Amino acid sequence: MAVKYTNNAKSTLASGINSSVTSATVADGSIFPALGAGEYFYITFDDGSNNEIAKVTARSGNTLTIVRAQDNTTARAFSTGDSAELRIIAAVLTEIQENIAAKSANQTVYSATAASNATAYNIGVDPGVEANASVFLDGVYQHHDTFSFSGSTLTFDAAPTNGTKIEVVVDNLINLQSSNLTVDTFTATSGQTAFTLSDAPGGEANVLAFKQILLAPRGAIKFKKLDTSSNIFGHSLSLPFFIAPIGSLRTAWPMGDAVASQVAGEFGTAMTLSTLSQTPMEDVSKASAGPNWFQLYLCGGRDTAKRGIERAKRAGFSALILTIDSAVSGNRIGHARMKPMDATDSIFSGPRKMARAYHKVKLAPQIIPRLGWLLRHWNDGGLLPFVNILDEDGTPMPYVGIGEQLSASAVTWNDIPWIKDTWGDQPLVVKGIHCLEDALKAEELGADGVIFSNHGGRQLGQAIPTLQIVAEIMPKLKAANSKLDCAMDGGIRNGMDVLIGLSYGLKAVGLGRVVAGGLGAGGHMGLTKTFELIKEDLCRSMELLGVQDIKQIHDQGEKLRRKSIFSGTEYFPDFIF
């Protein structure tokens, strides 16, 4: 069930009512909320001396279907012209408190063990609509097509196996309805492994910030040729976008990092290899004729990092991207909703690991529709160690405990001098910049460039959208006569997003999520298509805006942009740039 509101909803009775009727007619019903299945609102009748609260369960024009004497009030008779008003009442506030309490208890409102081949279970809470509830069987998420709700009764299409652990999580704080949620549904076909979400979980603000910027096209302008090249971090790129560092990219496609490097090189742009990769950096470097950059974490400590830096130099990497915003592992909300799994455990690793290995078995129903991915992943070696983090004996760092390693090896400003000294004369770039002070500090310590990034929005849930950071800082860097080459990542989904980022003076932007999606969908072919689509969209946008090259985008940036009038909670969050 879901309570509805509209602001300043106040009318009068069009005709009198006695204390027993179950409908009332008001002078103007249109100012009250429209109601769908399971929705309601409370109305207060007031004659100046007495009042009554009624629950409105349906509205047809000016006629309200009502349940009388709500929230400790008494059914009374009211006359034509008496007030009929939607007010905040104690019952609603109590409902809010109860929902908040349910949220604070990890949102789990029901837990049981399936028995006697039963299909129906009373969870004690009415979620309103199926979209508000997440149902798990032995930790495996169940699609909404496999169950239904009638009030607080959960009914499965097929009875869960006896002994199955049933858990229900209701996500509707204050009965949020599906209109406030983004729900994507996909049907897997032909071994498909990658799907495009309408919004990015954990990074919605990054995406919405771009949607808030509108562009002003120019007419009667036609170019014979567009120039999309850009110079950044000591390199000339054919495109003003590059592949940002993506950890564990090999899980998307066999030798995924090398394939991504190959595609980037074919388009004349750069690939950034993450420290947390499972493809040897030498293989990544050989795969591409274009520039390859290496992103550095200090996992394993200074000595291990120095070995990684020296190895990257020998392998031909030509820029070092130092990430500074991972002092601790990020708060990945989507992961927190999943059941714990240690994918590196084996049932043959001893009794202490067998319990955790059991979780792999429970993922089987999710893997079955994706056998193509499973086979490729298995043939590629499964979940490999981090082969570019080697100890003094040359042993790669295992997948287990990488979060602890990151926390124990956080970068400080004191690390930059020895890192720069070890790296030498090639460009050093600091990634994870959120404020002007950090950008200027990086430049003071010898950085050649910075990347504005909030790590895809998953490090700090309330972090400023990257585009807002760019809009705030770029003019200040210019005023300070900074010589930094500047880029950004986070929220970029198409060529127009690329252009918007460039319009603030950036030399290039980094792509992450769309790269992983394209690679997972079809390896070399899938990522090639992704790059082609983004390039085509960028060129089309440049033509329509009347800009021929990146310099013109920089010069005309303020003229190109308009802030959307569709701001605020009704449309987009109201970010002030």
ABEGO torsion letter per residue (X at the ends): XBBBBBBGBBBBBABBBBAABABBBBABAAABBBBBBGBBBBBBBBAGABBBBBBBABBBEABBBBBBGBGGBBBBBBBBGBBBBBBBBAAAAAAAAAAAAAAAAGGBABBBBBBGGBABBBAGBBAGBAAABBBBBGGBBBBAAABBBBEABBBBABBBBBGBBBBBBBABBGGBBAAABBBBBBBBBGGBABBBBABBBGAAAAAAAAAABBBBBBBGBBBABBBABBBBGGBBBABABBBBBBBGAAAABBGAAAAAAAAAAAAGBBBBBBABBABBAAAAAAABABBBBBBBBABGEAAAAAAAAAAAAAAGBABBBBBAAAABBBBBAAAAABBBBBAABBAAAEAAAAAAAAAAAAAAAAAAAAAAAAAAAAAAGEBBBBAABBBAAGBBBBABGAAAAAAAABBBAAAAAAAAAAAEABBBBBBGBABAAAAAAAAAAGBABBBBBAGGGAABAABBBAAAAAAAAAAAAAAAGBABBBBBBEGBABAAAAAAAAAAGBABBBBAAAAAAAAAAAEAAAAAAAAAAAAAAAAAAAAAAGBABAAAAAAAAAAABBBBABBEAABBBBBBX
